[in-house]
C-alpha cells in the first residue's frame, strides 16, 4: 500500500473520512440500477460509479474504498448503500452486506434491493449448508443456515420480484433434510461411544457382496482366513452361508470407534458370533456398516 500523504483520506483502509481529498476515476454513466441520470453528477455519484466500475472489474477492495467515500459525502443515498451491500457480498462479508441492504431499504423501498438482499441471503445460507458438512457436528451451523434462508424468503418483495420463490423453498427443504440427517448421525455416534471399541467392527467390501442384504439385528459369523493371500489377519463376515464382506483392517476402511481385524484376530481361534448393528451414514466421508461381537469361540 502507498504511503499516506497530506490530503489523502484519514482512514486509508475504509475511506470514510476526508473523502473530498481522494482522487477519482472514470464516470461511465451506464450502471446496474440507473442511479445516475443527471447531466452533472455529484462528487458522491462519481465515487459511487467508480466503485461500481471497480466491482465489475473484480476489484472489490478498491471498490469498497470508493463506495465508502461516496457514503462519506452522501450517507442518505439508498443506492450507494445498495452498491456497498453488493460489494460486501462479493467479499463474503455477509453480515455487513445484510446491514447495508437494510440501510438502503430504510431510506427508500425498492423491489430491486429486496431481490438483491434475498439473493445474498440465499447464497449465504447455501454456503453455511456446505460448510456444515466439513464440521464434526454441523448442527449449529445448519440451524444458522435455516434462519438465514428464512430471512431470504421474508426479504422477497410481494410484487415486482424477479426471483423464483420456489428456489428458496427448495433450499429450505434441503436444509431441513440435512438438519434431520445430522441429528440422526449424532444420535448414532453417541450410541457407538457407549460401547467398548473391542465389541465393534466395521464390515468392508460390501460392494463385492451385494447379494446379502444386511438388516439391524441380523446374526453374523466371523471366520478367520489364515490362508488369505492378501492379509494373514483377514476375518470374513458371513450372514448364514453367504459371505457379506470382511472385517475392515485399514484406517481408510474402518470407522475409528471400531476394532480392526488385526486387533480382533487374537480374541478367537477360528470363528466368533456377532450381529449387524447399524449403518453409520454422514455424507461421502462417513459411510460404514457396523457389526457387534456377541460371542467368541476360542
C-alpha positions in Angstrom: 0.0 0.0 0.0 1.3 3.6 -0.8 2.5 5.8 2.0 -0.1 8.3 3.4 0.4 12.0 2.4 -1.3 15.2 3.3 -4.6 15.4 1.5 -5.1 11.6 1.5 -8.1 10.1 3.4 -7.6 10.0 7.1 -9.0 6.5 7.2 -6.9 4.9 4.5 -8.5 1.5 4.9 -12.2 2.3 4.6 -12.1 5.8 3.2 -14.9 7.1 5.3 -13.0 10.3 6.3 -11.8 13.2 4.2 -13.2 11.6 1.0 -13.1 15.1 -0.7 -9.3 14.9 -0.9 -9.2 11.5 -2.7 -8.9 11.4 -6.4 -11.5 9.5 -8.5 -11.6 7.6 -11.8 -13.9 7.4 -14.7 -17.6 8.3 -14.7 -19.2 5.8 -17.0 -22.9 6.6 -16.9 -24.1 3.0 -17.6 -24.8 1.1 -14.3 -26.9 -1.7 -12.9 -29.7 0.4 -11.3 -29.8 3.5 -13.5 -28.9 5.6 -10.5 -27.2 8.5 -12.3 -29.5 10.3 -14.8 -28.4 13.9 -14.2 -26.0 15.6 -16.7 -23.8 16.8 -13.8 -23.4 14.0 -11.2 -22.4 14.9 -7.7 -19.0 14.0 -6.4 -20.6 11.2 -4.3 -22.2 9.9 -7.5 -18.8 9.9 -9.3 -17.2 8.0 -6.4 -20.1 5.5 -6.5 -19.8 5.0 -10.2 -16.1 4.5 -9.9 -16.8 1.9 -7.1 -19.2 0.1 -9.4 -16.6 0.0 -12.3 -14.0 -1.5 -9.9 -16.5 -4.0 -8.7 -17.3 -5.1 -12.2 -13.6 -5.5 -12.7 -13.4 -7.8 -9.7 -11.5 -5.3 -7.6 -13.7 -5.4 -4.6 -11.3 -3.9 -2.0 -10.8 -0.8 -4.1 -14.5 -0.7 -4.9 -15.2 -0.7 -1.2 -12.9 2.3 -0.6 -14.7 4.4 -3.3 -18.2 3.5 -2.2 -17.3 4.4 1.4 -16.1 7.8 0.1 -19.4 8.2 -1.7 -21.3 7.5 1.5 -19.0 9.8 3.5 -20.3 12.6 1.3 -23.9 11.4 1.0 -24.8 8.9 3.7 -28.5 9.2 2.9 -28.3 7.8 -0.6 -30.1 4.4 -0.7 -28.5 3.5 -4.0 -25.0 3.9 -2.6 -25.9 1.6 0.3 -27.2 -1.0 -2.2 -24.0 -0.9 -4.0 -21.9 -1.3 -0.9 -24.0 -4.3 0.1 -23.3 -5.9 -3.3 -19.6 -5.3 -3.0 -19.5 -6.7 0.5 -21.5 -9.7 -0.6 -18.8 -10.4 -3.3 -16.2 -10.3 -0.5 -18.4 -12.8 1.5 -18.8 -10.3 4.3 -22.5 -11.3 4.6 -23.3 -9.8 8.0 -22.2 -6.3 6.8 -23.9 -6.8 3.4 -27.2 -7.5 5.1 -26.8 -4.4 7.3 -26.2 -2.3 4.2 -29.2 -3.7 2.3 -31.4 -2.9 5.4 -30.0 0.6 5.5 -30.8 1.1 1.8 -34.4 -0.2 2.3 -35.0 2.0 5.3 -34.0 5.0 3.2 -36.1 4.0 0.2 -38.1 0.8 -0.5 -37.1 -0.9 -3.8 -38.1 -4.3 -5.1 -34.7 -4.5 -6.8 -32.9 -4.1 -3.5 -35.3 -6.6 -1.9 -34.3 -9.1 -4.6 -30.6 -8.3 -4.1 -30.9 -8.9 -0.4 -32.8 -12.1 -0.9 -30.2 -13.4 -3.3 -27.4 -12.6 -0.9 -29.1 -14.4 1.9 -29.8 -17.4 -0.3 -26.1 -17.6 -1.2 -25.1 -17.2 2.5 -27.5 -20.0 3.6 -26.1 -22.2 0.8 -22.6 -21.6 1.9 -23.5 -22.4 5.5 -25.0 -25.6 4.4 -21.9 -26.7 2.6 -19.6 -25.6 5.3 -21.6 -27.6 7.9 -20.6 -30.8 6.1 -16.9 -30.1 7.0 -17.5 -30.0 10.7 -17.6 -32.9 13.1 -21.0 -31.6 14.2 -22.7 -29.2 11.8 -25.9 -28.9 13.8 -25.5 -25.3 14.9 -24.3 -24.1 11.5 -27.3 -25.9 9.9 -29.7 -24.1 12.2 -28.0 -20.8 11.3 -28.5 -21.7 7.6 -32.2 -22.3 8.2 -32.6 -18.9 9.9 -30.7 -17.2 7.1 -32.9 -19.0 4.5 -36.0 -17.9 6.3 -34.8 -14.3 6.2 -34.2 -14.7 2.5 -37.7 -15.8 1.9 -39.0 -12.9 4.0 -36.9 -10.4 2.1 -38.6 -11.2 -1.2 -41.0 -8.3 -2.2 -44.6 -9.1 -2.6 -44.7 -7.5 -6.1 -42.3 -6.9 -8.9 -39.8 -9.6 -7.8 -37.7 -11.3 -10.4 -36.8 -14.1 -8.1 -38.4 -17.6 -8.1 -39.8 -18.2 -4.6 -39.8 -22.0 -5.2 -36.0 -21.9 -5.4 -35.9 -20.5 -1.8 -38.4 -23.1 -0.6 -36.3 -25.9 -2.1 -33.3 -24.6 -0.2 -35.3 -24.5 3.0 -36.4 -28.1 2.4 -32.8 -29.1 1.7 -31.6 -27.5 4.9 -34.3 -29.2 6.9 -33.3 -32.6 5.4 -29.6 -32.1 6.4 -30.7 -31.0 9.9 -32.5 -34.3 10.3 -29.6 -36.2 8.7 -27.1 -34.6 11.1 -29.4 -35.3 14.1 -29.6 -39.0 13.2 -25.8 -39.3 12.7 -25.0 -37.6 16.0 -27.5 -39.8 17.8 -25.9 -43.0 16.3 -22.5 -41.6 17.1 -23.4 -41.2 20.8 -24.8 -44.8 20.8 -21.5 -46.2 19.4 -19.5 -44.2 22.0 -21.4 -46.1 24.7 -19.7 -49.4 23.7 -16.1 -50.6 24.1 -14.2 -50.4 20.9 -13.3 -54.2 21.2 -17.0 -55.0 20.9 -17.5 -53.4 17.5 -16.1 -53.9 14.0 -16.6 -52.4 10.5 -17.7 -54.5 7.6 -15.9 -53.6 4.4 -16.1 -54.9 0.9 -19.8 -54.7 0.7 -19.7 -53.7 -3.0 -18.4 -57.2 -3.8 -21.1 -59.0 -1.8 -24.3 -57.2 -2.6 -26.3 -60.5 -2.6 -26.5 -60.2 1.2 -28.9 -57.5 2.5 -27.8 -56.6 6.0 -30.5 -55.6 8.4 -30.1 -54.5 12.1 -30.0 -57.5 14.4 -29.1 -60.0 11.7 -26.9 -62.8 13.1 -23.4 -62.9 11.7 -20.4 -65.2 11.8 -16.8 -64.0 11.8 -14.4 -66.6 10.3 -10.6 -66.2 10.3 -8.9 -66.8 7.0 -5.4 -67.8 8.0 -4.5 -68.7 4.4 -5.7 -65.4 2.9 -3.0 -64.4 0.4 -3.6 -60.6 0.9 -3.9 -60.4 4.7 -3.0 -63.1 7.2 -5.3 -61.4 9.8 -8.3 -61.4 7.4 -11.6 -62.1 9.0 -14.6 -62.9 6.7 -18.1 -61.9 7.7 -20.9 -64.4 6.9 -24.7 -64.0 7.1 -25.9 -67.6 7.1 -23.9 -69.3 4.4 -23.4 -66.1 2.3 -20.2 -64.0 2.6 -21.2 -60.4 3.4 -17.7 -58.9 3.4 -14.7 -58.6 5.7 -13.8 -57.0 9.0 -12.0 -53.8 8.0 -8.3 -53.8 8.6 -7.3 -50.4 7.4 -7.8 -46.9 8.8 -9.1 -46.0 5.4 -12.0 -48.5 5.6 -12.5 -48.8 9.4 -14.6 -46.4 11.5 -12.4 -45.1 14.3 -14.7 -46.3 17.1 -14.4 -49.9 16.0 -11.6 -52.6 16.1 -9.6 -53.7 13.1 -9.3 -57.3 12.0 -5.7 -57.4 13.4 -7.0 -56.2 16.8 -9.7 -58.8 16.9 -7.9 -61.9 15.5 -6.2 -62.7 18.8 -9.5 -62.8 20.6 -10.7 -66.1 19.0 -9.2 -69.1 17.3 -11.4 -69.8 14.3 -14.7 -68.1 14.5 -16.9 -65.7 16.5 -20.6 -64.8 16.6 -21.9 -61.3 16.0 -24.8 -59.3 14.7 -25.3 -56.5 12.4 -25.7 -53.3 14.4 -26.2 -50.2 12.2 -25.3 -48.3 9.1 -23.5 -45.1 10.0 -24.0 -42.6 7.3 -22.9 -39.0 7.0 -22.1 -37.6 3.6 -19.5 -39.2 1.4 -16.7 -39.3 4.1 -18.6 -41.4 6.6 -20.5 -44.5 5.4 -19.8 -47.6 7.5 -21.6 -50.9 8.1 -21.1 -51.6 11.8 -21.2 -55.0 13.4 -21.0 -56.2 17.1 -19.4 -59.3 18.5 -21.7 -61.3 20.7 -19.6 -64.4 21.4 -16.2 -65.9 20.6 -15.1 -69.5 20.1 -11.5 -69.9 21.2 
